[in-house]
Amino acid sequence: MALLIGSLGTLPAHAAQTQVAAQEKGNEVVAATEGRAAATATVDEGAAASLSATDMETAPSTSDLYRINGKYLKGVITDAGGVITSPLHWDARDWAKAGAVVGITSGLFLADRSIRDFAQSNQNSVANGLAKVGNAFGDPLYAPAMVGSFYLYGVFGDDMKARRTSLLALESYAISSVLTGGIKNLSGRHRPETGDGPMTFDGPAWKVKNGSFVSGHTSNAFAIATVFANEYADNRYVPPIAYGLATLTAFARVYDNKHWASDVFFGGALGYFTGKAILSFHKKDNDPLLGRLTIAPQVTKEMTGLTVGYNF
């Protein structure tokens, strides 16, 4: 349905006299006063109203963040560049956060062996079940599939917020995965399951043989969870559930002896801040009027002006 809110313009000179006229034509009411302005209100069940077919075709329909198309994919590449070059634009507060992450990660390097030994010495059936859930949430096969299913819900359920959130989460996931893969190639850290110590690194390599640092599952989980937690911050249940599942993924990777504690902490931070960056890039897109409000010129024998329309 389209609601034509109104038209504002100027009447020709021969009509520049005080007049008040109202005439009902179907569902349209026209009123003119002082010969200088006119307002038209129309409700059109056919979603066309007073705008012509050409006007409706050229008016923007929805943001690129509501559908997967070429512009969306191009935007992902642009945002990836923005994330990679973001340190060039950091202020003192950003550097303080980065320093805190590096400091905690360095501290965990010293505690990695003890944390691994504790996790492997305290295995039980309940923790095993929780670990399975955590691994699934961060799995590179299951995670995008779950987000993609939510996107389809948004498409078929005509839920624009669900579509937007899903596409932002997929973007955050994709960029975080690229960054994680790059760090894995540079570090070449041995996984705890190999029996090697936490300080065993192979260094840069084109093909990853030992990719413990950083945890891809954990970065995936937090990249997705951060977007959902922020987009649905008005729902008190979503943020704790989203971050809870992501934390469960971090637990699972240490519990299953796939990663050191420092791997999952840095991976979680990487995913979290990637999600935050993507959200900051698209703050202006989070507008309920976007794609619904249209403004078009209107020229008739009686007046010239602008027509404001709203689709709902």
C-alpha positions, 0 to 999 in steps of 0.5 A, a space after each residue: 500500500 502507498 500513502 501519498 502524504 502531500 504535494 507542496 507547490 505554487 499555483 499559477 498567477 491567475 489563481 493567486 486569490 483566496 479560495 477554499 475548495 473541496 471535492 471528493 473524487 473516489 478516495 481523494 480530497 483536494 484543498 487549496 488556500 491563499 492560492 499559493 499552496 495546495 495539499 493533496 492526500 490520497 490513499 491508494 490500495 494499488 500502491 500507485 497513488 498520484 505517482 506515475 509508473 515512471 516515478 515509482 520505477 525510478 524511486 529507490 525501493 530498498 537499501 542494498 542491505 536488504 537483498 543479495 546483489 552485485 551492489 551488496 557484494 561490492 560493498 563487502 569488498 569495500 568494507 573489507 578494505 575499510 576494516 583492514 585499513 582502520 588502524 590508520 584512522 584509530 584514535 587513542 581510545 582505539 589503540 588502548 583497546 588494541 593494547 588491552 587485547 594484545 596484553 591479555 593475549 600475551 598473558 594467556 600465552 603464559 597460562 596456555 599449558 595450565 589451562 589446557 591441562 585443566 580442561 583435559 583433566 575435567 571432562 564429563 558428559 554435560 560439558 561434552 554436550 555443551 561443546 558440541 553446541 559450541 562447535 556447531 555455532 562456529 563451524 564454517 559450514 553450519 554458521 553461514 547456513 544458519 544465518 542464511 536460513 534467517 535471511 530466507 525467513 526475512 525474505 519470505 516473512 517480509 521482515 526487513 530487519 531480519 534480512 538486514 541483520 543476516 546480510 550484515 552478519 554474513 559480511 562480518 563472518 566473511 571478513 573475519 574469516 579472511 583476517 583469521 586465515 591470514 593470521 593463521 598463515 603468518 603464525 603457523 602455531 601448533 595445536 595443543 592436540 599435536 603434543 607440542 608446547 604452546 610456544 611452537 610456531 612455524 612462522 609464515 607459510 603459504 599453506 597452513 599446516 599448523 593453524 592454531 592461532 587464531 581460532 577460526 570457529 571463535 572468530 566466526 561465532 563472535 563476528 555473527 553474534 556481535 551483529 545480532 546482539 547489536 541489531 536486536 539490542 532492543 530485545 533483552 534476550 538476544 544479546 545474552 543468547 548470542 554472546 553466550 553461544 559465541 562464548 560456548 564456541 570458545 569453550 568448546 575449542 579449548 575443551 576439545 583440545 583444538 586450540 589454546 586459550 590465547 587462540 580463542 581469546 584473540 579470535 573472539 576479539 577479532 570477530 567482535 571488533 570486525 562485527 562492530 566495524 561493519 555495524 559502524 559502516 552501516 549506521 546510516 542505513 539503519 533507517 526505517 524510512 529508507 526505501 519507503 519514503 519517495 520524493 518526486 516532482 509534480 507538474 499539472 495545469 493547476 500547480 507545480 511542486 513536490 510529491 512526498 510518498 510513503 510505501 507501507 
